[in-house]
């Protein structure tokens, strides 16, 4: 993959987007660079409500998003979010080939309305011939809304393998969350 060809066992994109420039319009990249002022212009209580309801489909997911957002002061959250969007824009504008040379799965919540993630994932799957898994009853944080469904896809992507009679996993770090342990 990119800088480390042949060294990645699998790649999963959860409610995300491709990094190739051809997927983005100029205005989308410009908008990614100017989210801070937009977010700052929205009253904090409304921004928390929009963020919680816009990123999750389940009560659990919305509550988790709200709790995360409220861990920050408004300016801090807006700066952090804006930084993430600028990093995304920088990665896209770098125009690297972003070749993925390992098994890949795209995962997207059926109710994902955050930005253009659903459109990006649909087009990414079509252009690259990559499996796209739609998660029922899930939005932009499908791993919070439907962790068992997402974990099943991840487990199928990187199954346990036998190594000299011992069970071993690929050299990756995976965290699985089940609803009963997440609360």
N, C-alpha and C positions, 0 to 999 in steps of 0.2 A: 504494500500500500504506500504509494507516494514515496516518502523518504526511506521507508523500510520495507522494500518489496519482499514478499514471501515470508515475512515474520509475523503476520497477524493471522490468527486462527479463524476469526469471524468478525463481521461488522454489522451492527444493528443501529438503524436510525429511527429513533422514537419521536414521532411528532416533530420532525425537524425538516430540513430542506437540503437540497444539493448545494455544492459550493461552486459549480461551474457557472461562469459568467452568462452563458447563453440562456439560462433559465430566468434571468432578471431583466426587467426594463430599467431604463435610466432613472425614472421617477421612483421606482421601488428602492434602488440603491441610495438615492438622495434622501428618501424618507427614513431609511435606516439610520442615516447620519444625523437626523434632526429630531429624534424621539424625546430627548431631554426637555426641550422647550414645550413640546406638546404635552408630555406627562406633567410637567410643572404647572401648566395652565389649568389642569383639572383638579378640583378640590380633592383632598386626600381621601375622605370617606367615600367619595364617588369612585376614585381611582382604585381603591381597595375592592369595592363592590364590582366594578368592571373587570378587574384582574381576576377576582375569585370566580365570578360567574362566567367569564369569557374563556377561562382555561380549564375548567372542570365541569363534568356533567353530573357527578354524584355529589351528594351532601358531604361525604367524607373528603372528596377531592377539593371541593370548594372551601371547606373548613381548613384543610391543610394549606391551601394557597393563601387564605386569609391570615392564618397564623404566621406563615413565612413572611408575608408582606409587612405585617405589624411588628415584626422583629426589627424593622428599620424605621428611621425617621423618613418623612416624605422626600426630602432632598437627597438623602443617602440612597433610597430606593430608586429614585429617578436617575441619579448618576450611575448607579450600578447597572440598571437596565440599559441606559443609553450606551454605556461602555460595551456591553454585550452585543448590542446591535451594530456598533461601530466596528467591533472585531469581526463580526459576520460580514459586513460590507467590505472590510479590508481583505478578508480571505477570498471573497468572490472577485474583487477587483485585482487580486494578484494574478488571476488567470492561469493558475497552475492546472495541469491536466487532471489532477485528482482521480487517478486510476485506482480502483479497488480490486485487488487481485486475490480476494479470499471470498468465502461464502458471505452473502449479504442478505439482509432482510430489512425491508422498509415497513414500519409499523405506524399506523395513523388511526386516531380515534374517528369513528364515523361522524361524530358531532364536532370535529375540530374546526373552529372558525377563527382561530388566532392568525391574523395576517393572511397569508396565502399558502399556509403549510399544506392544506389538502390539495390545492392545485399543483403546487410544486411536487409533492409526492406522487400524484397521479401521472404527471408528465415525466418525472424521473424514472418511474417504473416502466412507462411506455418506451421511452427512448433507449434505456439501458437494458431492457428485458429482465428487470429485477422483480422478485416476488414482492408484492405489496399486500400486507395483512391489515384488513380493516377491523378495528376493535369496536364491538357493539357497546352501546351505552357508555361511550368514552369520548372525551373532548381532547384538548391539546395536551393535557397531562394524563394520557391514557394509562400510563404505568401506575398512577394513583387511582384513577377511576376503575380500572379493571386489571389489577396486578396479576391475578392468576392467568388471565389470557395472555398478557404480555410475557410473563415468565415462561409459559409453555412454549412460546415461539423462541425465546432465548435459549431454553434448554434443548430444543430441537436443533437450533443453529450450532450450538457447541456442546454436543453430547459428551458424556464421560467416555474416556478411551482406556483401553487396557495397555499398560506399559510394563513389560517383563513381569506379568502376573499380578501387578499392583494396579489398582484403579488410580487414575491420575486425571487431572484436567489440563487443558491447554494453558499456556503461560498468559493468563488473563485474570483480571479481577472482575468478578460478577457479584452483584448484590441483588438478591431476590427478596421481595416484600410480599408477604401474604396479608390479607385484610385482618386476620385475627391477631397477628403480631404487630401490625402497623399502628394499632390504636393504643 
